[in-house]
Amino acid sequence: MNKELIVSATSQETRVALLEDGLVAELFIERESHRGHVGNIYKGRVTRVLPGMQSAFVDIGLERDAFLHVEDVLELLGEEPSTEEGEAPPARAEAERELPIEERLKEGQEVVVQVVKEPLGTKGARITSHISLPGRYLVFMPTVEHVGVSRKIIEDDERRRLKGILKELRTQRGGGGLIARTVSLGKPREDLERDALYLSRTWDEVRARGARDRPPALLHREPSLVQRLLRDLLNEDIAQIRIDNQKEYQRTVELVTQLAPELLPRVRHHQGGGSGILEEHGVAAEIERALKPKVWLESGGYIVINQTEALVAVDVNTGRYTGKKDLEETILKTNLEAVREIVRQIRLRDLGGIVVIDFIDMEERKSRQKVMAALEQELKRDRSPSKMLSVHEFGLAILTRKRVRQSLERTLCQPCPYCTGSGLIKTVSTVCTEIYEEVRKLAEDLQGEPLLLRVNPEVARALDGEEATLLQQLNQMVGQPIVVQGDPLLHQEQFDVVPR
């Protein structure tokens, strides 16, 4: 697969697109005024301990207090078998598991924590006291004694070699845990040792700041977006890195020279021209497409994606596609085509949590198996962990995907101020009915006093037209002609009944 990184940077914002075979697969946006918090290390102060939820809230200097669950407060010191890269050892001592949150933390206590999940909606950031510092080849975990190798490295000899090197490095550095990332495959000891030294020095600096600064304080900030992506993605699979900003280009050249000098010829400076780099590679159009619920497929079918607070619902439809042979073949082809686009949209929009996919119903079991196999295969391309939970016989597929940051929609958009995010407002007829009920309740106390009715112009037109009968009834009820005044500053659902 041909992969490219397209970088567009200004002083206010950086956008990076990952292209796979010319199609936008993932999009990353970072605004300088709203840089993300995941990976940052803070010294915070516990503000509340909630025994009923076995959790605590910690002030780390953000808008909302961060959430700390009991399982993230203390970690077991001990070596565990291999885990996924960047993942903390899963096991904990039985005694520690049983220790409640109120015995681990007290209000006012100072703690060093790391953000593992961005604030989402009304929720604060998710934090952990288990610190992990990712490098080019290794992940350093100073709070545990643990050696691990990425599960994606499957050769037994290589796993043993890497684990042996890590054990020696851990002893040299005086403890702490190390995990070999996937890119460490086949790398010499010198590269791993250099990475371990850099990470241990970084942790020493964090500890020094922690001893000096008072909470809430930022002790360590994750690198910029481009630096993080190069650290995590740069390998032989990346055919080109195109950058339209001269300063960012120079920084990238310096970083690639350190990380993988053999890939330096693939870094190119985009000189510009009639259109920007994002327009030239179709990224701008893909962003607009990713903000709309309906996505058309090449065959004429389409998918509809609706993001809610709790889950993401995806619906597949045949649309204009009618097929050439039988109905089952038409449905199977549409579902298979939809699988590729659904996974691409999930990655592009960075959707997470529970995802429910409603495929078109398939009669034959082998057709359903083909679709689910294709879905599992496409999900392997995704760097974010995901898991298939269940598959319903009527075509419903349910999966979970790790959500770390805001989705593309939440990053670029805000709820409509008119409908407040619901997508719907009350009809003019409904508002007129509410006006009738409000005036009826006031009629007895008015004693024939004339009224002024201030409404949205659309409602005023209705009261002068199709709802004129309702206005006549109100006049009879009050005993005086009601003056209707249209006010464009009023929301369609708002109205004022004012004695004159």
C-alpha positions in Angstrom: 0.0 0.0 0.0 1.3 3.4 -1.0 1.1 5.8 2.0 1.8 9.6 2.0 1.7 12.3 4.7 0.4 15.7 3.6 1.1 18.5 6.0 -0.4 22.0 5.8 0.8 24.3 8.6 0.1 27.9 9.5 0.8 29.9 12.7 -2.7 29.1 13.9 -3.3 25.5 12.8 -1.7 22.4 11.5 -3.5 19.8 9.4 -2.0 16.4 8.5 -3.6 13.9 6.2 -2.6 10.3 5.9 -3.2 9.1 2.3 -3.5 5.4 1.5 -3.3 4.6 -2.3 -4.3 8.2 -2.9 -7.4 8.2 -0.6 -7.5 10.2 2.7 -7.5 7.6 5.4 -6.9 9.7 8.5 -6.9 13.4 9.3 -5.3 15.1 12.2 -5.9 18.7 13.2 -4.1 20.7 15.9 -4.8 24.3 16.7 -2.1 26.2 18.5 -4.6 27.8 20.8 -6.3 24.4 21.6 -3.5 21.9 21.6 -4.5 18.4 22.9 -3.7 17.2 26.3 -3.3 13.4 25.8 0.2 12.4 26.8 0.8 15.5 28.9 2.0 14.9 32.5 0.7 17.1 35.3 1.1 17.6 39.0 -2.4 17.9 40.3 -4.4 18.1 43.5 -7.2 15.8 44.4 -10.4 17.8 44.8 -13.0 15.1 45.4 -12.9 11.4 46.3 -16.1 9.5 45.5 -16.2 6.1 47.2 -19.5 5.3 45.5 -17.9 5.6 42.1 -14.5 4.3 43.2 -13.0 7.4 41.5 -11.6 10.8 42.2 -11.5 14.2 40.6 -8.1 16.0 40.2 -7.4 19.6 39.5 -4.7 19.7 36.8 -5.3 23.2 35.6 -7.8 22.5 32.9 -11.3 23.9 32.6 -12.8 20.8 34.3 -11.3 18.6 36.9 -9.9 15.4 35.5 -11.3 11.9 36.2 -9.1 9.3 37.9 -10.5 5.7 38.4 -9.4 3.5 41.2 -7.7 1.1 38.8 -5.5 3.9 37.5 -4.2 5.1 40.9 -1.6 2.5 41.7 0.2 0.0 39.6 1.7 -3.4 40.5 5.5 -3.5 40.6 6.4 -6.7 38.9 7.3 -8.1 35.5 4.5 -9.2 33.2 4.4 -11.0 29.9 4.3 -9.2 26.5 1.5 -6.6 26.0 0.4 -4.3 23.2 2.8 -1.4 22.7 2.1 1.5 25.1 -0.2 -0.6 27.1 0.2 -0.9 30.9 0.6 -4.3 32.5 -2.9 -5.6 33.1 -2.4 -7.6 36.3 -2.6 -6.2 39.8 -2.1 -7.8 43.2 -5.2 -9.1 44.8 -4.7 -6.9 47.9 -4.3 -3.8 45.7 -7.4 -4.6 43.8 -9.4 -4.7 47.0 -8.0 -1.4 48.3 -10.8 1.2 47.9 -10.2 4.6 46.5 -10.8 6.3 49.9 -7.7 4.4 51.3 -5.5 5.4 48.3 -6.3 9.1 48.0 -7.3 11.9 50.2 -8.7 15.3 49.3 -5.9 17.9 48.9 -3.3 15.2 48.1 -0.8 16.0 45.4 -0.5 13.5 42.6 1.5 13.2 39.3 -0.8 12.0 36.5 -0.9 11.6 32.8 -3.8 12.4 30.5 -5.0 9.3 28.5 -8.2 10.7 27.1 -9.1 14.2 26.0 -12.0 16.1 27.6 -15.1 15.1 25.6 -18.3 17.2 25.7 -19.1 17.9 29.3 -16.7 15.3 30.7 -13.2 16.2 32.0 -10.0 14.5 30.9 -9.3 10.9 31.9 -6.0 10.5 33.7 -3.8 7.8 35.2 -1.0 7.7 37.7 0.7 5.1 35.5 3.1 7.2 33.4 4.2 6.1 29.9 6.7 8.0 27.7 6.7 6.8 24.1 9.9 7.1 22.1 10.8 6.0 18.6 11.4 2.4 19.4 10.5 2.0 23.1 7.8 3.0 25.6 9.3 3.8 29.0 7.0 3.2 32.1 8.8 4.6 35.2 6.2 3.4 37.7 6.4 -0.3 37.0 9.0 -3.1 36.7 7.9 -4.6 33.4 9.3 -5.8 30.1 7.1 -6.3 27.1 7.2 -6.6 23.3 4.6 -5.5 20.8 2.2 -8.3 19.9 2.7 -7.3 16.2 6.2 -8.8 16.5 5.4 -12.5 16.1 8.8 -14.1 15.5 9.8 -15.9 18.7 13.6 -15.4 18.2 13.1 -11.7 17.7 10.8 -11.4 20.7 13.4 -13.1 22.9 16.2 -10.9 21.5 14.3 -7.7 22.2 13.2 -8.8 25.7 16.8 -9.7 26.6 18.0 -6.3 25.5 15.2 -4.5 27.4 16.0 -6.4 30.6 19.6 -5.3 30.4 18.6 -1.7 29.7 16.2 -1.7 32.6 19.0 -2.8 34.9 21.4 -0.2 33.6 18.8 2.6 34.1 18.0 1.5 37.7 14.5 0.1 37.1 11.3 1.1 35.3 9.4 -0.7 32.6 10.2 -0.9 28.9 8.0 -2.0 26.0 9.5 -2.6 22.5 7.3 -1.0 19.8 6.7 -2.6 16.5 9.3 -0.4 14.7 12.0 -1.9 16.9 11.8 -5.1 14.9 15.4 -5.9 13.7 16.9 -2.7 15.2 20.4 -3.0 16.8 20.9 -2.6 20.5 22.5 0.8 20.0 19.3 2.3 18.7 17.3 0.9 21.6 19.8 2.0 24.1 19.8 5.6 22.7 16.0 5.7 22.9 16.0 4.4 26.5 18.6 7.0 27.6 16.5 9.8 26.0 13.3 8.6 27.7 14.9 8.2 31.1 16.4 11.7 30.9 13.0 13.0 30.0 11.5 11.3 33.1 14.3 12.8 35.3 13.3 16.3 34.1 9.7 15.6 34.9 10.5 14.5 38.4 12.7 17.5 38.9 9.9 19.8 37.8 7.4 17.9 40.0 9.6 18.4 43.1 9.9 22.1 42.3 6.4 23.2 41.0 3.2 23.6 43.0 0.0 22.0 41.6 -1.7 22.4 39.3 1.4 22.4 37.0 2.3 21.0 33.6 5.4 18.9 34.0 5.7 17.5 30.5 4.0 18.4 27.2 3.7 16.0 24.3 5.5 17.1 21.1 3.7 18.9 18.3 1.4 17.1 16.0 3.9 16.5 13.1 6.6 15.4 15.6 4.2 12.8 17.2 3.1 11.5 13.8 6.6 11.1 12.6 7.6 9.3 15.8 4.7 6.9 15.5 4.2 6.5 11.7 7.6 7.0 10.0 8.8 3.8 8.4 9.4 2.3 5.0 5.7 2.3 4.2 5.6 6.1 4.0 6.5 6.9 0.4 6.4 10.7 0.6 6.0 13.5 3.2 4.8 16.7 1.6 4.9 19.9 3.6 3.7 23.4 2.6 5.3 25.4 5.4 9.0 26.2 5.3 9.6 26.2 9.1 7.7 23.0 9.5 9.7 21.5 6.6 13.0 22.4 8.3 11.9 20.9 11.6 10.7 17.7 9.8 14.0 17.4 8.0 15.9 17.7 11.3 13.7 15.1 13.0 13.8 12.6 10.1 17.6 13.0 10.0 17.6 11.8 13.7 14.9 9.1 13.4 15.4 7.6 9.9 18.1 9.4 7.8 17.6 6.9 5.0 14.0 8.3 4.5 15.1 11.9 4.2 14.8 12.0 0.3 11.1 11.3 0.8 10.5 14.6 2.6 9.5 17.3 0.1 8.7 21.0 0.4 5.5 21.9 -1.5 6.1 25.2 -3.2 2.5 26.1 -3.7 0.8 27.4 -6.8 -2.8 28.0 -7.8 -4.3 25.8 -5.1 -3.2 24.8 -1.7 -1.6 21.4 -0.8 -4.9 20.1 0.7 -6.9 21.1 -2.3 -4.3 19.6 -4.7 -4.6 16.2 -2.9 -8.3 16.3 -2.5 -8.1 16.6 1.3 -10.2 19.7 1.6 -13.1 18.0 -0.3 -12.8 15.0 1.9 -13.1 17.1 5.0 -16.4 18.7 3.7 -17.6 15.2 2.8 -16.7 13.9 6.3 -18.9 16.5 7.9 -22.0 15.3 6.2 -24.1 12.4 7.4 -24.7 10.8 3.9 -21.8 9.3 2.0 -22.4 7.9 -1.5 -20.8 4.7 -2.8 -19.4 4.3 -6.3 -22.1 1.7 -7.1 -24.9 4.1 -6.3 -25.6 2.9 -2.8 -24.9 5.1 0.3 -24.3 5.0 4.0 -25.6 7.4 6.6 -23.6 8.1 9.7 -25.1 9.6 12.8 -23.0 10.5 15.8 -24.7 10.6 19.2 -23.5 11.2 22.7 -23.4 7.4 23.5 -22.8 5.7 20.2 -22.3 6.0 16.4 -25.0 4.6 14.2 -24.2 3.6 10.6 -27.0 2.7 8.1 -26.3 1.0 4.7 -28.7 1.5 1.8 -28.8 0.3 -1.8 -29.8 3.8 -3.1 -29.7 4.0 -6.9 -27.9 0.6 -7.2 -30.2 -2.1 -8.6 -27.7 -4.7 -9.5 -27.6 -6.9 -12.6 -28.6 -10.4 -11.4 -30.4 -11.4 -8.2 -31.3 -9.4 -5.1 -28.9 -11.3 -2.8 -25.9 -10.5 -5.1 -26.9 -6.8 -5.2 -27.2 -6.6 -1.4 -23.9 -8.5 -0.9 -22.0 -6.2 -3.3 -23.4 -3.1 -1.7 -22.6 -4.3 1.8 -19.0 -5.3 0.8 -18.5 -1.9 -0.8 -20.0 -0.2 2.3 -17.5 -2.0 4.6 -14.5 -0.4 3.0 -16.1 3.1 3.1 -17.4 2.7 6.6 -14.0 1.8 8.1 -12.4 4.6 6.1 -15.0 7.1 7.4 -14.6 5.8 11.0 -10.8 6.5 10.7 -11.2 9.8 8.9 -13.9 11.1 11.3 -12.1 9.5 14.2 -15.3 8.0 15.6 -15.1 6.0 18.8 -17.0 4.3 21.5 -19.8 1.9 20.5 -20.4 1.7 16.7 -23.5 0.0 15.4 -23.6 -0.8 11.7 -26.9 -1.7 10.2 -26.1 -3.6 7.0 -28.8 -4.5 4.4 -30.4 -7.8 5.5 -28.9 -10.8 3.8 -30.7 -14.1 3.6 -27.8 -16.4 3.1 -25.4 -17.1 6.0 -22.3 -17.3 3.8 -23.1 -13.7 2.6 -23.2 -12.5 6.2 -19.9 -14.3 6.9 -18.3 -12.6 3.9 -19.3 -9.2 5.0 -18.1 -9.7 8.6 -14.8 -11.2 7.4 -14.3 -8.1 5.2 -15.1 -5.8 8.1 -12.6 -7.5 10.4 -10.0 -7.4 7.6 -10.5 -3.6 7.0 -10.3 -2.9 10.8 -6.8 -4.3 10.8 -5.7 -1.2 8.9 -6.9 1.0 11.8 -4.2 2.0 14.3 -6.8 2.6 17.1 -7.7 -0.6 18.9 -11.2 -1.9 18.0 -13.1 -5.0 18.9 -16.1 -6.8 17.3 -18.7 -7.4 20.1 -21.5 -9.2 18.2 -23.1 -9.8 14.9 -26.9 -10.1 14.6 -28.5 -12.4 12.1 -30.5 -9.4 10.7 -27.3 -7.6 9.6 -26.4 -5.6 12.7 -22.7 -5.4 13.6 -21.6 -3.9 16.9 -18.0 -3.0 17.6 -16.1 -0.7 19.9 -13.2 1.6 19.0 -10.9 3.3 21.4 -11.7 7.0 21.6 -8.9 9.3 22.7 -9.7 12.7 21.3 -12.6 14.6 19.8 -14.0 13.4 16.6 -13.5 15.5 13.4 -17.1 16.7 13.6 -16.7 17.9 17.2 -13.4 19.5 16.4 -14.5 21.5 13.4 -18.2 22.1 14.2 -20.4 23.4 17.0 -24.1 22.7 17.8 -26.4 24.9 15.8 -27.4 27.8 17.9 -30.9 27.8 16.5 -31.9 24.2 17.0 -29.3 23.7 19.9 -27.9 20.6 18.2 -31.2 18.6 18.0 -31.6 19.1 14.2 -35.3 19.9 14.7 -37.4 22.9 15.9 -41.1 23.1 16.6 -43.4 23.7 13.7 -45.2 27.0 13.3 -48.5 25.2 14.0 -47.1 23.8 17.2 -46.0 27.3 18.3 -49.5 28.7 17.5 -51.1 26.0 19.6 -48.8 26.9 22.5 -49.8 30.5 22.1 -53.4 29.6 22.3 -52.8 27.6 25.5 -50.9 30.5 27.1 -53.5 33.1 26.3 -56.3 30.8 27.5 -54.6 30.5 30.9 -54.2 34.3 31.1 -57.7 35.3 29.8 -59.5 35.2 33.2 -57.0 37.6 34.8 -56.9 40.1 31.9 -60.5 41.2 32.4 -60.8 42.5 28.8 -57.4 44.2 28.8 -55.9 44.4 25.2 -52.9 42.2 24.4 -49.7 42.6 22.3 -48.4 39.3 20.9 -44.7 39.4 19.9 -43.7 36.4 17.7 -41.3 35.3 15.1 -42.2 36.7 11.6 -43.0 33.1 10.4 -45.5 32.7 13.2 -46.9 36.2 12.5 -47.5 35.2 8.8 -49.2 32.0 9.9 -51.6 33.9 12.2 -52.5 36.2 9.3 -53.0 33.2 7.0 -53.6 29.5 7.7 -53.8 30.0 11.4 -56.2 33.1 11.2 -59.0 31.1 12.7 -57.0 30.5 15.9 -56.3 34.3 16.2 -60.0 35.0 15.8 -60.7 32.5 18.7 -58.1 34.3 20.8 -59.8 37.7 20.1 -63.1 36.3 21.2 -61.6 34.8 24.3 -59.9 38.0 25.4 -62.7 40.3 24.3 -60.3 42.7 22.5 -58.4 42.5 19.2 -54.9 41.1 19.8 -52.1 43.0 18.1 -49.6 40.7 16.5 -46.1 42.0 16.1 -43.4 40.1 14.2 -39.9 40.3 15.7 -37.0 38.8 13.7 -34.9 38.6 16.8 -37.2 36.0 18.4 -36.5 32.3 17.8 -39.4 30.6 16.0 -40.3 28.8 19.2 -40.3 32.0 21.3 -43.2 34.4 21.9 -44.3 37.1 24.4 -47.8 37.9 25.5 -47.8 41.5 26.8 -50.7 43.6 28.1 -51.0 46.9 26.2 
